[in-house]
Amino acid sequence: MKQLDWISRPGHGLHGVVRVPGDKSVSHRAMMLGALANGRSHVRGFLEGEDTRATAAVLQQLGVRIETVGDGERIVHGVGLHGLRGADTPLDCGNAGTGMRLLAGLLAGQSFDSVLVGDESLSKRPMRRVTEPLAAMGASIDTQDGLPPLQVHGGKNLRGIRYTLPVASAQVKSALLLAGLYAEGETEVIEPHPTRDYTERMLAAFGWPIAFEPGRARLSGRHEMKATDIDVPADFSSAAFFLVAASVVPGSELRLPAVGLNPRRTGLLHALRLMGADIRVENERESGGEPVGDLIVCHAPLHGIELPVEWVPDMIDEFPALFVAASVASGRTVVRGAAELRVKESDRIATMAAGLRAIGARIEETPDGAMIDGGSLAGGTVESHGDHRIAMSFAIAGLLSRDGIRIGDCANVATSFPGFVELASACGFQLGIAD
């Protein structure tokens, strides 16, 4: 396959209404819980990305009927907690780490064996953080030295456990809670720092008895879920690129409607405001059990900050965009406590540091973060290493550069943000496909 590169050129003020796609995390969970519920769930705002479609395709392999009734719209015909059927072939999660880790928990309690596989990038991502606590519940999952594929052996009697996560992770927490649906007794997950609570909120929306608060979730197994309709809010991680871009490009003003504002997801909003950003929220409301609001962002001069460590789990996917903001802010930005970035689709600390240095930024890596001294960006060529968030972050940097930036290996943007180039160009990005 021919490599897809982008060219991002210097630009001016960004303007307009930007409707970003549905939340990826909510879309994954809506498919899974809809599949396990009794009845028919109507999901609107489903993210039409490769990751979420991969999860839907896996569930279809397991015997769930999922109708596509329009763009971003699915009807999931739930089969109940014990209605899934084993598949004859491996279950391909594509590039979806969320999909693979959550499905590991869901499949651990089934009566049949399953094999979860992924693409080249996902096959390098660590899975012991999920498989080891699941094993403590009685699951049997084989890995390739801690990496995918995952061979999930069925027919195991799971038991609830009380587990304290060594590292805060919504994916690990969610995998244990999904396994807990099938377990005897109570499953409780305790976190060192609170993470996003999408799974907990959605389980409650589907009628499963669950108690949760920031940093803790508890449920007992062997109840039932009732089908429900879900309106997926616009994805905050997708909105993040436009929040950063409009904050740093002079003369910008953008409106982003109906963005999910789950408090465990919006660390970047706090970080940008601490840096001096002009972002306000209007029309706050609830949609599909999730808080949403319209975000209005205008350009403002940013300054460096020492990022509070307690905000890190609430913005773990937004750091590439934050690094770009820091590279053009006045003064120094210091990030600590973000070692999790080294085991994402790429080592995001190393990849962002290398790319920013290549275009003239001053950045020093640390084991769990970076120190970034703001200034100007010259331009040049950077590699995204197939990491969608890296690619979109350097698209912002190109707007601010002197000579423009060529960004290598951008095809995986379709995994999380289909139509990004068109949406960005419509509001003023000078972004296109390289020859």
Order of alpha helices (4+ residues) and beta strands (2+ residues): beta-beta-alpha-beta-alpha-beta-beta-beta-alpha-beta-alpha-beta-beta-beta-alpha-beta-alpha-beta-beta-beta-alpha-beta-alpha-beta-beta-alpha-beta-alpha-beta-beta-beta-alpha-beta-alpha-beta
